[in-house]
Amino acid sequence: MNIKTIIQLVVILIINCGIVNAEITAVNAEEKTFILGSTSSKETNPYTLEISLTTRGAAISSAKLRDYNNRNVETPKPFEVLKPIGKNFSLASKRLVLPDIGKSFPLERLNWISDGVVKNTDGSESISFSAIILQDDSEFLKLTKTYLLRQEDYLLDCDVVVENLSGDKAGVLLEMTGPAGITREDPRTDVRTVTGAFLNQQNMVEVTKTSIKDLTKDYGGKMKMFHKNAEFKFLWASIEDKYFTSIIRPVPADANIYSNWIGDKYAISFDPDVMVKDDENIGILFETQNAYIAAGQEVTFKYQVYIGPKDKELFNSVPLYRQLGFIKTIEFQACCGLGFGWLSFFILDAMNWLNGFIPNYGVIIIIFVLVVRLVLHPVTKKSQVSMMRMAKLGPMSEEIKKKYGDNKAEMQKQMAKLYKEQGIAPMLGCLPMLLQMPIWVALYSAINTGIEFRGAAFLPFWITDLSIPDALFHLPAATESIPFIGSFIGSEFNLLPILLGVAMFAQQKLMPSTAPASNPQAAQQQKMMLWMMPIMMLMFLYRAPSGLNLYIMTSTAGGVLEQYVIRKHIKEKQALEESGLVPTTSKLGGKLKKKKPKPPIKFS
């Protein structure tokens, strides 16, 4: 090996070790903003999205929805589902990493070049951004980023092409943000999450969800998104609130539904300070795997981004959404992992079907609650009868407790004997609650989470949006500054939760007392609950969505009426039995006849 060859090898080694580095620069353009789509009236506008794009990082600075507004009664505007986070944007090209020379270039600081929006023959709109990367003032790489928005579609295509303009092979890794800055509508009830979706060995979609609060608290604002099972294949990631989501999916180059070119992916907080109240600064960060591009060749990275509502019907009707399992972004928060999600979906389907005949979701909520109460009435009646019988056994129960207080086994035996003699099943009192709980929880969850209720009015003058408090009228601004009361009431007077508190008090009042007269302490506790339950529910639900309060109000009012009817029936029958008279059959003309005496509490 001659001296010249040795020198060339040493120079190459020095360059590869980063001791001598080439200068990487780029051609900077003017900062501009462009618009894809529109949020004008549906009658004249075929686009469901309005995407604002900036040349800075070739990114989405804002995304608005045509068919959903900001729920401001006085100044309604198209809802901005994605917004800027300081100088950070959605789908911004962050970094260009060049592993062969140990360099990276901040693409997010670069203003890319664009000729503007193009109207395509199929009605879609597209825009391309390009950036020329220089190495020692010579053209090295050309990056072209293209967005495509179709009519009546919430899906946005994003292609990034990297072309090698140099005479040598180049190693390239790209870093890009996914959706970022999803709007938080309700600080109290809007539980926001970051979701990762994966394909398991059975080709079923599984998801992992992390609340944004946990992301900032437990992971310091940066969490790697992966599945504990390494064989699961990454499909997509999303950020979401209660009603809306933005999902980014790396598009595979082959027939698979998962991409094999994705490297690391993270959920990140652009400001990981856990004390920051505004947690809209959350996004997703993608890195591609190293791509080695031959001289004069190019490589393409494709993405699809969904920006829109968490709509079950939409997710099931579009084959791609159904195949990718977008429906798993819908989370019925009130179900608390109890497994009633399928029932909530069934209830939503039933309500949507009814909406085809009754175009008012408030009326549908009332009908649905009353129908459920009617169906469960026989069980509720048996429970009320059992509770009243239990109350009448109070003195006998107390005697047994006093007599066998030191022998718990015998006391339980005697109590069971007493219940059997009187024909009482203690568990019967709990049965209605056990049967009703899945239905009420699923119904609550459906109303709380369903996008159908967002912006849906019940009455033209009151409860004009079932997804927010009813706000009968606005209070003076000074009200919010009153200690405790201001934080509880806010700036609006909500009538529905007050009516709910009154109805709940009436329901508690009609509930049969289970405390024996000989136990004043238990009686006092029940008296306290008579007042405490309505007050606690009023405080908890005062600023809750009016659809939820309408549901609970209807159920409570229906329960009051139901208990009144049941108690009246029981008292009438008990009076007849105590007098020794029972109705005869219709064949005897409806007259009364004597009946053999029975225990005074033996009624049903």
WOSULNOR-V702575 format. One record per residue. N is the residue number from 1. RES is the residue in one letter. D_CENTER is the distance of its C-alpha to the mean C-alpha in Angstrom with 2 decimals. Layout:
n->N res->RES d_center->D_CENTER
n->N res->RES d_center->D_CENTER
//
This chain:
n->1 res->M d_center->68.57
n->2 res->N d_center->69.96
n->3 res->I d_center->69.10
n->4 res->K d_center->67.20
n->5 res->T d_center->64.82
n->6 res->I d_center->64.22
n->7 res->I d_center->63.41
n->8 res->Q d_center->60.89
n->9 res->L d_center->59.11
n->10 res->V d_center->59.00
n->11 res->V d_center->57.53
n->12 res->I d_center->54.80
n->13 res->L d_center->54.04
n->14 res->I d_center->53.88
n->15 res->I d_center->51.49
n->16 res->N d_center->49.21
n->17 res->C d_center->49.23
n->18 res->G d_center->48.12
n->19 res->I d_center->51.46
n->20 res->V d_center->52.16
n->21 res->N d_center->49.08
n->22 res->A d_center->48.95
n->23 res->E d_center->47.66
n->24 res->I d_center->44.39
n->25 res->T d_center->43.83
n->26 res->A d_center->42.28
n->27 res->V d_center->43.15
n->28 res->N d_center->41.16
n->29 res->A d_center->40.60
n->30 res->E d_center->39.83
n->31 res->E d_center->36.32
n->32 res->K d_center->35.01
n->33 res->T d_center->31.90
n->34 res->F d_center->31.28
n->35 res->I d_center->28.97
n->36 res->L d_center->27.67
n->37 res->G d_center->26.68
n->38 res->S d_center->26.36
n->39 res->T d_center->24.34
n->40 res->S d_center->27.35
n->41 res->S d_center->27.61
n->42 res->K d_center->26.48
n->43 res->E d_center->30.04
n->44 res->T d_center->31.55
n->45 res->N d_center->28.84
n->46 res->P d_center->27.76
n->47 res->Y d_center->25.07
n->48 res->T d_center->21.36
n->49 res->L d_center->21.05
n->50 res->E d_center->23.23
n->51 res->I d_center->23.46
n->52 res->S d_center->25.61
n->53 res->L d_center->27.38
n->54 res->T d_center->29.75
n->55 res->T d_center->32.75
n->56 res->R d_center->31.87
n->57 res->G d_center->30.45
n->58 res->A d_center->30.01
n->59 res->A d_center->26.40
n->60 res->I d_center->23.71
n->61 res->S d_center->23.90
n->62 res->S d_center->21.50
n->63 res->A d_center->19.45
n->64 res->K d_center->19.17
n->65 res->L d_center->18.05
n->66 res->R d_center->20.80
n->67 res->D d_center->19.07
n->68 res->Y d_center->16.71
n->69 res->N d_center->18.21
n->70 res->N d_center->17.47
n->71 res->R d_center->17.81
n->72 res->N d_center->21.03
n->73 res->V d_center->23.48
n->74 res->E d_center->26.53
n->75 res->T d_center->25.82
n->76 res->P d_center->23.10
n->77 res->K d_center->22.55
n->78 res->P d_center->20.57
n->79 res->F d_center->17.14
n->80 res->E d_center->17.45
n->81 res->V d_center->14.33
n->82 res->L d_center->16.33
n->83 res->K d_center->19.13
n->84 res->P d_center->21.96
n->85 res->I d_center->21.83
n->86 res->G d_center->25.47
n->87 res->K d_center->27.39
n->88 res->N d_center->24.60
n->89 res->F d_center->23.12
n->90 res->S d_center->20.86
n->91 res->L d_center->22.90
n->92 res->A d_center->25.84
n->93 res->S d_center->28.62
n->94 res->K d_center->29.04
n->95 res->R d_center->32.08
n->96 res->L d_center->34.78
n->97 res->V d_center->36.17
n->98 res->L d_center->39.73
n->99 res->P d_center->40.47
n->100 res->D d_center->44.07
n->101 res->I d_center->45.16
n->102 res->G d_center->42.75
n->103 res->K d_center->41.31
n->104 res->S d_center->37.99
n->105 res->F d_center->37.46
n->106 res->P d_center->34.72
n->107 res->L d_center->33.57
n->108 res->E d_center->31.02
n->109 res->R d_center->34.05
n->110 res->L d_center->35.84
n->111 res->N d_center->36.00
n->112 res->W d_center->36.10
n->113 res->I d_center->38.36
n->114 res->S d_center->37.18
n->115 res->D d_center->39.11
n->116 res->G d_center->36.20
n->117 res->V d_center->34.22
n->118 res->V d_center->35.83
n->119 res->K d_center->35.56
n->120 res->N d_center->35.82
n->121 res->T d_center->37.74
n->122 res->D d_center->34.76
n->123 res->G d_center->33.08
n->124 res->S d_center->30.70
n->125 res->E d_center->30.91
n->126 res->S d_center->31.31
n->127 res->I d_center->32.40
n->128 res->S d_center->33.96
n->129 res->F d_center->34.44
n->130 res->S d_center->37.15
n->131 res->A d_center->38.40
n->132 res->I d_center->41.80
n->133 res->I d_center->42.05
n->134 res->L d_center->45.60
n->135 res->Q d_center->47.40
n->136 res->D d_center->50.54
n->137 res->D d_center->50.47
n->138 res->S d_center->50.43
n->139 res->E d_center->47.66
n->140 res->F d_center->45.63
n->141 res->L d_center->42.25
n->142 res->K d_center->40.65
n->143 res->L d_center->36.88
n->144 res->T d_center->35.54
n->145 res->K d_center->31.91
n->146 res->T d_center->31.07
n->147 res->Y d_center->28.06
n->148 res->L d_center->27.96
n->149 res->L d_center->25.94
n->150 res->R d_center->26.63
n->151 res->Q d_center->26.69
n->152 res->E d_center->23.79
n->153 res->D d_center->21.66
n->154 res->Y d_center->18.43
n->155 res->L d_center->19.92
n->156 res->L d_center->22.17
n->157 res->D d_center->24.89
n->158 res->C d_center->26.21
n->159 res->D d_center->29.48
n->160 res->V d_center->31.29
n->161 res->V d_center->34.96
n->162 res->V d_center->37.21
n->163 res->E d_center->40.91
n->164 res->N d_center->43.65
n->165 res->L d_center->46.46
n->166 res->S d_center->48.60
n->167 res->G d_center->51.34
n->168 res->D d_center->49.79
n->169 res->K d_center->46.82
n->170 res->A d_center->43.78
n->171 res->G d_center->40.92
n->172 res->V d_center->37.60
n->173 res->L d_center->34.11
n->174 res->L d_center->31.44
n->175 res->E d_center->28.53
n->176 res->M d_center->25.77
n->177 res->T d_center->22.47
n->178 res->G d_center->19.47
n->179 res->P d_center->16.75
n->180 res->A d_center->16.89
n->181 res->G d_center->16.18
n->182 res->I d_center->12.84
n->183 res->T d_center->13.03
n->184 res->R d_center->11.48
n->185 res->E d_center->11.82
n->186 res->D d_center->11.75
n->187 res->P d_center->13.15
n->188 res->R d_center->12.90
n->189 res->T d_center->9.51
n->190 res->D d_center->7.31
n->191 res->V d_center->6.44
n->192 res->R d_center->6.86
n->193 res->T d_center->7.92
n->194 res->V d_center->10.79
n->195 res->T d_center->11.15
n->196 res->G d_center->14.62
n->197 res->A d_center->15.74
n->198 res->F d_center->19.22
n->199 res->L d_center->21.79
n->200 res->N d_center->23.54
n->201 res->Q d_center->27.19
n->202 res->Q d_center->26.55
n->203 res->N d_center->24.86
n->204 res->M d_center->21.50
n->205 res->V d_center->18.25
n->206 res->E d_center->16.75
n->207 res->V d_center->13.97
n->208 res->T d_center->13.88
n->209 res->K d_center->10.94
n->210 res->T d_center->11.96
n->211 res->S d_center->10.52
n->212 res->I d_center->12.27
n->213 res->K d_center->14.21
n->214 res->D d_center->15.61
n->215 res->L d_center->16.45
n->216 res->T d_center->18.66
n->217 res->K d_center->19.97
n->218 res->D d_center->20.77
n->219 res->Y d_center->21.35
n->220 res->G d_center->23.03
n->221 res->G d_center->20.85
n->222 res->K d_center->21.61
n->223 res->M d_center->20.37
n->224 res->K d_center->21.74
n->225 res->M d_center->19.38
n->226 res->F d_center->21.24
n->227 res->H d_center->21.26
n->228 res->K d_center->23.68
n->229 res->N d_center->25.42
n->230 res->A d_center->27.39
n->231 res->E d_center->28.00
n->232 res->F d_center->24.40
n->233 res->K d_center->24.25
n->234 res->F d_center->21.72
n->235 res->L d_center->19.96
n->236 res->W d_center->17.35
n->237 res->A d_center->15.07
n->238 res->S d_center->12.09
n->239 res->I d_center->10.46
n->240 res->E d_center->7.10
n->241 res->D d_center->5.47
n->242 res->K d_center->3.34
n->243 res->Y d_center->6.06
n->244 res->F d_center->7.94
n->245 res->T d_center->8.96
n->246 res->S d_center->12.47
n->247 res->I d_center->13.95
n->248 res->I d_center->17.53
n->249 res->R d_center->19.75
n->250 res->P d_center->23.37
n->251 res->V d_center->25.50
n->252 res->P d_center->28.19
n->253 res->A d_center->31.83
n->254 res->D d_center->32.64
n->255 res->A d_center->31.46
n->256 res->N d_center->28.80
n->257 res->I d_center->25.08
n->258 res->Y d_center->24.77
n->259 res->S d_center->26.64
n->260 res->N d_center->29.42
n->261 res->W d_center->30.12
n->262 res->I d_center->27.10
n->263 res->G d_center->28.11
n->264 res->D d_center->25.97
n->265 res->K d_center->22.34
n->266 res->Y d_center->20.69
n->267 res->A d_center->17.63
n->268 res->I d_center->19.47
n->269 res->S d_center->19.51
n->270 res->F d_center->22.21
n->271 res->D d_center->23.00
n->272 res->P d_center->22.41
n->273 res->D d_center->23.77
n->274 res->V d_center->21.58
n->275 res->M d_center->23.12
n->276 res->V d_center->21.72
n->277 res->K d_center->19.40
n->278 res->D d_center->18.04
n->279 res->D d_center->15.79
n->280 res->E d_center->15.28
n->281 res->N d_center->18.02
n->282 res->I d_center->16.05
n->283 res->G d_center->16.96
n->284 res->I d_center->18.07
n->285 res->L d_center->21.79
n->286 res->F d_center->23.71
n->287 res->E d_center->27.33
n->288 res->T d_center->29.42
n->289 res->Q d_center->32.11
n->290 res->N d_center->35.64
n->291 res->A d_center->37.11
n->292 res->Y d_center->40.91
n->293 res->I d_center->42.15
n->294 res->A d_center->45.80
n->295 res->A d_center->47.89
n->296 res->G d_center->47.27
n->297 res->Q d_center->44.21
n->298 res->E d_center->40.49
n->299 res->V d_center->37.13
n->300 res->T d_center->33.91
n->301 res->F d_center->30.31
n->302 res->K d_center->27.84
n->303 res->Y d_center->24.13
n->304 res->Q d_center->21.71
n->305 res->V d_center->18.76
n->306 res->Y d_center->16.06
n->307 res->I d_center->14.90
n->308 res->G d_center->13.13
n->309 res->P d_center->10.64
n->310 res->K d_center->8.24
n->311 res->D d_center->11.11
n->312 res->K d_center->12.27
n->313 res->E d_center->15.80
n->314 res->L d_center->16.03
n->315 res->F d_center->14.83
n->316 res->N d_center->17.37
n->317 res->S d_center->20.11
n->318 res->V d_center->20.52
n->319 res->P d_center->22.36
n->320 res->L d_center->21.30
n->321 res->Y d_center->17.54
n->322 res->R d_center->18.25
n->323 res->Q d_center->20.54
n->324 res->L d_center->18.25
n->325 res->G d_center->15.35
n->326 res->F d_center->12.82
n->327 res->I d_center->11.20
n->328 res->K d_center->10.11
n->329 res->T d_center->7.36
n->330 res->I d_center->5.66
n->331 res->E d_center->4.71
n->332 res->F d_center->6.24
n->333 res->Q d_center->6.27
n->334 res->A d_center->9.65
n->335 res->C d_center->11.15
n->336 res->C d_center->11.67
n->337 res->G d_center->12.94
n->338 res->L d_center->15.41
n->339 res->G d_center->15.31
n->340 res->F d_center->14.65
n->341 res->G d_center->11.96
n->342 res->W d_center->14.95
n->343 res->L d_center->16.04
n->344 res->S d_center->12.88
n->345 res->F d_center->13.35
n->346 res->F d_center->17.00
n->347 res->I d_center->16.54
n->348 res->L d_center->14.55
n->349 res->D d_center->17.42
n->350 res->A d_center->19.96
n->351 res->M d_center->18.72
n->352 res->N d_center->18.70
n->353 res->W d_center->22.16
n->354 res->L d_center->23.35
n->355 res->N d_center->22.23
n->356 res->G d_center->24.93
n->357 res->F d_center->27.47
n->358 res->I d_center->26.04
n->359 res->P d_center->24.34
n->360 res->N d_center->22.77
n->361 res->Y d_center->19.44
n->362 res->G d_center->20.75
n->363 res->V d_center->23.77
n->364 res->I d_center->21.81
n->365 res->I d_center->19.82
n->366 res->I d_center->23.28
n->367 res->I d_center->24.89
n->368 res->F d_center->22.31
n->369 res->V d_center->22.55
n->370 res->L d_center->26.35
n->371 res->V d_center->26.69
n->372 res->V d_center->24.84
n->373 res->R d_center->27.12
n->374 res->L d_center->30.11
n->375 res->V d_center->29.42
n->376 res->L d_center->29.06
n->377 res->H d_center->32.02
n->378 res->P d_center->34.65
n->379 res->V d_center->32.76
n->380 res->T d_center->32.12
n->381 res->K d_center->35.80
n->382 res->K d_center->36.97
n->383 res->S d_center->34.88
n->384 res->Q d_center->36.44
n->385 res->V d_center->39.88
n->386 res->S d_center->39.40
n->387 res->M d_center->38.32
n->388 res->M d_center->41.37
n->389 res->R d_center->43.65
n->390 res->M d_center->42.34
n->391 res->A d_center->43.07
n->392 res->K d_center->46.63
n->393 res->L d_center->47.19
n->394 res->G d_center->46.63
n->395 res->P d_center->50.34
n->396 res->M d_center->51.06
n->397 res->S d_center->48.12
n->398 res->E d_center->49.36
n->399 res->E d_center->52.84
n->400 res->I d_center->51.63
n->401 res->K d_center->49.66
n->402 res->K d_center->52.79
n->403 res->K d_center->55.08
n->404 res->Y d_center->53.08
n->405 res->G d_center->51.09
n->406 res->D d_center->52.67
n->407 res->N d_center->52.00
n->408 res->K d_center->48.30
n->409 res->A d_center->48.90
n->410 res->E d_center->51.51
n->411 res->M d_center->49.46
n->412 res->Q d_center->46.55
n->413 res->K d_center->49.15
n->414 res->Q d_center->50.70
n->415 res->M d_center->47.37
n->416 res->A d_center->46.45
n->417 res->K d_center->49.94
n->418 res->L d_center->49.53
n->419 res->Y d_center->46.22
n->420 res->K d_center->47.84
n->421 res->E d_center->50.91
n->422 res->Q d_center->48.88
n->423 res->G d_center->46.60
n->424 res->I d_center->43.41
n->425 res->A d_center->40.48
n->426 res->P d_center->38.54
n->427 res->M d_center->35.43
n->428 res->L d_center->35.42
n->429 res->G d_center->34.04
n->430 res->C d_center->30.90
n->431 res->L d_center->30.59
n->432 res->P d_center->28.92
n->433 res->M d_center->26.19
n->434 res->L d_center->25.66
n->435 res->L d_center->25.66
n->436 res->Q d_center->23.45
n->437 res->M d_center->20.77
n->438 res->P d_center->18.87
n->439 res->I d_center->19.16
n->440 res->W d_center->18.17
n->441 res->V d_center->15.17
n->442 res->A d_center->13.96
n->443 res->L d_center->14.90
n->444 res->Y d_center->13.19
n->445 res->S d_center->9.81
n->446 res->A d_center->10.55
n->447 res->I d_center->11.60
n->448 res->N d_center->8.88
n->449 res->T d_center->6.06
n->450 res->G d_center->8.78
n->451 res->I d_center->9.68
n->452 res->E d_center->13.15
n->453 res->F d_center->13.27
n->454 res->R d_center->12.65
n->455 res->G d_center->16.30
n->456 res->A d_center->17.76
n->457 res->A d_center->20.88
n->458 res->F d_center->22.56
n->459 res->L d_center->25.87
n->460 res->P d_center->27.44
n->461 res->F d_center->28.45
n->462 res->W d_center->25.82
n->463 res->I d_center->22.11
n->464 res->T d_center->21.83
n->465 res->D d_center->18.02
n->466 res->L d_center->16.09
n->467 res->S d_center->12.92
n->468 res->I d_center->15.13
n->469 res->P d_center->18.08
n->470 res->D d_center->21.13
n->471 res->A d_center->23.42
n->472 res->L d_center->26.79
n->473 res->F d_center->28.50
n->474 res->H d_center->28.24
n->475 res->L d_center->30.03
n->476 res->P d_center->32.39
n->477 res->A d_center->30.95
n->478 res->A d_center->33.04
n->479 res->T d_center->30.99
n->480 res->E d_center->28.26
n->481 res->S d_center->31.02
n->482 res->I d_center->32.13
n->483 res->P d_center->31.45
n->484 res->F d_center->28.76
n->485 res->I d_center->28.90
n->486 res->G d_center->27.64
n->487 res->S d_center->24.49
n->488 res->F d_center->23.93
n->489 res->I d_center->24.86
n->490 res->G d_center->23.98
n->491 res->S d_center->25.63
n->492 res->E d_center->25.02
n->493 res->F d_center->26.60
n->494 res->N d_center->24.19
n->495 res->L d_center->26.36
n->496 res->L d_center->24.02
n->497 res->P d_center->23.13
n->498 res->I d_center->26.89
n->499 res->L d_center->27.79
n->500 res->L d_center->25.31
n->501 res->G d_center->27.15
n->502 res->V d_center->30.46
n->503 res->A d_center->29.42
n->504 res->M d_center->28.17
n->505 res->F d_center->31.54
n->506 res->A d_center->33.38
n->507 res->Q d_center->31.52
n->508 res->Q d_center->32.37
n->509 res->K d_center->35.91
n->510 res->L d_center->36.35
n->511 res->M d_center->35.09
n->512 res->P d_center->38.20
n->513 res->S d_center->39.29
n->514 res->T d_center->39.53
n->515 res->A d_center->41.49
n->516 res->P d_center->45.24
n->517 res->A d_center->47.69
n->518 res->S d_center->49.45
n->519 res->N d_center->46.41
n->520 res->P d_center->45.98
n->521 res->Q d_center->43.44
n->522 res->A d_center->40.98
n->523 res->A d_center->41.72
n->524 res->Q d_center->40.98
n->525 res->Q d_center->37.61
n->526 res->Q d_center->36.68
n->527 res->K d_center->37.91
n->528 res->M d_center->35.73
n->529 res->M d_center->32.62
n->530 res->L d_center->33.63
n->531 res->W d_center->32.97
n->532 res->M d_center->30.42
n->533 res->M d_center->27.69
n->534 res->P d_center->27.59
n->535 res->I d_center->27.82
n->536 res->M d_center->25.00
n->537 res->M d_center->22.68
n->538 res->L d_center->23.82
n->539 res->M d_center->23.02
n->540 res->F d_center->19.56
n->541 res->L d_center->18.59
n->542 res->Y d_center->20.76
n->543 res->R d_center->18.16
n->544 res->A d_center->15.30
n->545 res->P d_center->14.22
n->546 res->S d_center->17.34
n->547 res->G d_center->15.84
n->548 res->L d_center->15.05
n->549 res->N d_center->18.51
n->550 res->L d_center->20.12
n->551 res->Y d_center->18.92
n->552 res->I d_center->20.22
n->553 res->M d_center->23.26
n->554 res->T d_center->24.19
n->555 res->S d_center->23.90
n->556 res->T d_center->25.94
n->557 res->A d_center->28.51
n->558 res->G d_center->28.84
n->559 res->G d_center->29.35
n->560 res->V d_center->32.05
n->561 res->L d_center->33.88
n->562 res->E d_center->33.58
n->563 res->Q d_center->34.96
n->564 res->Y d_center->37.76
n->565 res->V d_center->38.84
n->566 res->I d_center->38.72
n->567 res->R d_center->40.66
n->568 res->K d_center->43.19
n->569 res->H d_center->43.75
n->570 res->I d_center->44.17
n->571 res->K d_center->46.60
n->572 res->E d_center->48.67
n->573 res->K d_center->48.98
n->574 res->Q d_center->49.73
n->575 res->A d_center->52.45
n->576 res->L d_center->54.06
n->577 res->E d_center->54.06
n->578 res->E d_center->55.49
n->579 res->S d_center->58.27
n->580 res->G d_center->59.00
n->581 res->L d_center->58.23
n->582 res->V d_center->55.76
n->583 res->P d_center->55.49
n->584 res->T d_center->57.68
n->585 res->T d_center->56.68
n->586 res->S d_center->57.06
n->587 res->K d_center->60.27
n->588 res->L d_center->61.90
n->589 res->G d_center->61.07
n->590 res->G d_center->58.26
n->591 res->K d_center->60.76
n->592 res->L d_center->60.13
n->593 res->K d_center->61.80
n->594 res->K d_center->62.36
n->595 res->K d_center->60.14
n->596 res->K d_center->60.80
n->597 res->P d_center->59.25
n->598 res->K d_center->55.99
n->599 res->P d_center->54.12
n->600 res->P d_center->52.90
n->601 res->I d_center->49.24
n->602 res->K d_center->49.39
n->603 res->F d_center->47.33
n->604 res->S d_center->44.31
//
